[in-house]
Amino acid sequence: MYTLKEVCQILDLSEHTVRYYTDQDLIPSVIRDKNNRRLFDEQALDWLRGTKYLRKLEMSIEAIHEFHILCQQDGDEAIKKRLEILLKQLDVANEELKQAKQRVEYLNYKIEKERKVIDHIIPDDKNPSKKTYHK
């Protein structure tokens, strides 16, 4: 059995995070000692590792909770539902990737424009006092 501090060191998680995950019922195998302190076995460490990984994928606590419930169920229906959760998360990640690519594209455009200003290929039109306004 592991204490909260030991688990935090093993998994590189904060005490606050581990407490939060256990309070959200994401770790089904956590037990309490006579002083109501959390104790973790190997199974609890596995649940925490999985939770940490899913959070790195930016999965919501609610989705992780549902995923964990499904992991404890047998049968193809539970597996199909887990797959649906992962596919939904993949859609979210792909949309974020698309937006990140757009940001990179825009940054490259702005960087190229600034290089042209530095090389005096185009005028510096970012300073409002240097702009010509038409009335």
C-alpha positions as CSV (number, residue, x, y, z in Angstrom):
1,M,0.0,0.0,0.0
2,Y,1.1,3.5,-0.8
3,T,0.4,6.8,1.0
4,L,-0.7,9.9,-0.8
5,K,2.8,11.4,-0.7
6,E,4.3,8.2,-2.1
7,V,1.8,8.1,-4.9
8,C,2.5,11.7,-5.8
9,Q,6.2,11.0,-6.0
10,I,5.7,7.8,-8.1
11,L,3.3,9.4,-10.6
12,D,4.6,13.0,-10.5
13,L,1.2,14.4,-9.5
14,S,0.3,16.9,-6.9
15,E,-1.4,16.0,-3.7
16,H,-4.3,18.3,-4.7
17,T,-4.7,16.5,-8.0
18,V,-4.7,13.0,-6.5
19,R,-7.2,14.1,-3.8
20,Y,-9.4,15.7,-6.5
21,Y,-9.3,12.5,-8.6
22,T,-10.3,10.4,-5.7
23,D,-13.0,12.8,-4.5
24,Q,-14.4,12.7,-8.1
25,D,-14.7,8.8,-7.8
26,L,-12.2,8.3,-10.6
27,I,-10.1,5.8,-8.6
28,P,-12.4,3.0,-7.5
29,S,-9.9,1.0,-5.4
30,V,-8.8,3.7,-3.0
31,I,-9.3,2.7,0.7
32,R,-9.0,4.7,3.9
33,D,-7.0,3.9,7.0
34,K,-8.4,4.3,10.5
35,N,-7.5,8.0,10.4
36,N,-9.4,8.4,7.1
37,R,-6.2,8.9,5.1
38,R,-6.1,7.6,1.6
39,L,-4.2,4.4,0.9
40,F,-3.4,3.2,-2.7
41,D,-2.7,-0.3,-4.0
42,E,-1.2,-1.2,-7.4
43,Q,-4.7,-1.2,-8.9
44,A,-5.3,2.4,-7.7
45,L,-1.9,3.4,-9.2
46,D,-3.1,1.9,-12.5
47,W,-6.3,3.9,-12.3
48,L,-4.3,7.1,-11.5
49,R,-1.9,6.5,-14.4
50,G,-4.9,6.1,-16.8
51,T,-6.5,9.2,-15.4
52,K,-3.3,11.2,-15.8
53,Y,-3.0,10.0,-19.4
54,L,-6.6,10.8,-20.3
55,R,-6.2,14.3,-18.7
56,K,-3.2,14.9,-20.8
57,L,-5.5,14.2,-23.8
58,E,-7.6,17.0,-22.3
59,M,-10.5,14.7,-21.6
60,S,-13.0,16.1,-19.1
61,I,-13.4,14.7,-15.7
62,E,-17.0,13.7,-16.6
63,A,-15.8,11.8,-19.6
64,I,-13.0,10.1,-17.7
65,H,-15.5,9.1,-15.0
66,E,-17.8,7.6,-17.7
67,F,-14.8,5.9,-19.3
68,H,-13.7,4.4,-16.0
69,I,-17.2,3.1,-15.3
70,L,-17.2,1.4,-18.7
71,C,-13.8,-0.1,-18.0
72,Q,-15.3,-1.9,-15.1
73,Q,-18.0,-3.4,-17.2
74,D,-17.8,-6.6,-19.4
75,G,-19.1,-7.0,-22.9
76,D,-18.9,-5.5,-26.3
77,E,-21.4,-2.7,-25.5
78,A,-19.1,-1.2,-22.9
79,I,-16.1,-1.4,-25.2
80,K,-18.1,0.3,-28.0
81,K,-19.1,3.1,-25.6
82,R,-15.4,3.5,-24.6
83,L,-14.5,3.7,-28.2
84,E,-17.1,6.4,-28.8
85,I,-15.6,8.5,-26.0
86,L,-12.1,8.1,-27.5
87,L,-13.3,9.0,-31.0
88,K,-15.1,12.1,-29.6
89,Q,-11.8,13.1,-27.9
90,L,-10.0,12.5,-31.2
91,D,-12.4,14.9,-33.0
92,V,-11.7,17.5,-30.3
93,A,-7.9,17.0,-30.7
94,N,-8.2,17.2,-34.5
95,E,-10.1,20.5,-34.2
96,E,-7.5,21.9,-31.8
97,L,-4.8,20.8,-34.2
98,K,-6.5,22.5,-37.1
99,Q,-6.7,25.7,-35.1
100,A,-3.1,25.4,-34.0
101,K,-2.1,25.0,-37.7
102,Q,-4.0,28.2,-38.5
103,R,-2.2,30.1,-35.8
104,V,1.2,28.9,-37.0
105,E,0.2,29.9,-40.6
106,Y,-0.8,33.3,-39.4
107,L,2.4,33.7,-37.3
108,N,4.5,32.7,-40.3
109,Y,2.7,35.4,-42.4
110,K,3.3,38.1,-39.7
111,I,7.0,37.1,-39.2
112,E,7.6,37.2,-43.0
113,K,5.9,40.6,-43.1
114,E,8.1,41.9,-40.3
115,R,11.2,40.6,-42.1
116,K,10.2,42.6,-45.2
117,V,9.8,45.7,-43.0
118,I,13.3,45.2,-41.5
119,D,14.7,44.7,-45.0
120,H,12.9,47.9,-46.2
121,I,11.0,45.9,-48.8
122,I,7.7,47.2,-47.5
123,P,6.9,50.2,-45.2
124,D,6.2,49.8,-41.5
125,D,2.5,50.5,-41.3
126,K,2.0,49.3,-37.8
127,N,2.7,52.6,-36.2
128,P,-0.5,54.7,-36.4
129,S,1.5,57.9,-36.4
130,K,3.2,56.8,-39.7
131,K,0.0,55.8,-41.4
132,T,-1.7,57.8,-44.1
133,Y,-5.4,58.2,-43.5
134,H,-7.7,59.2,-46.3
135,K,-10.6,61.5,-45.5
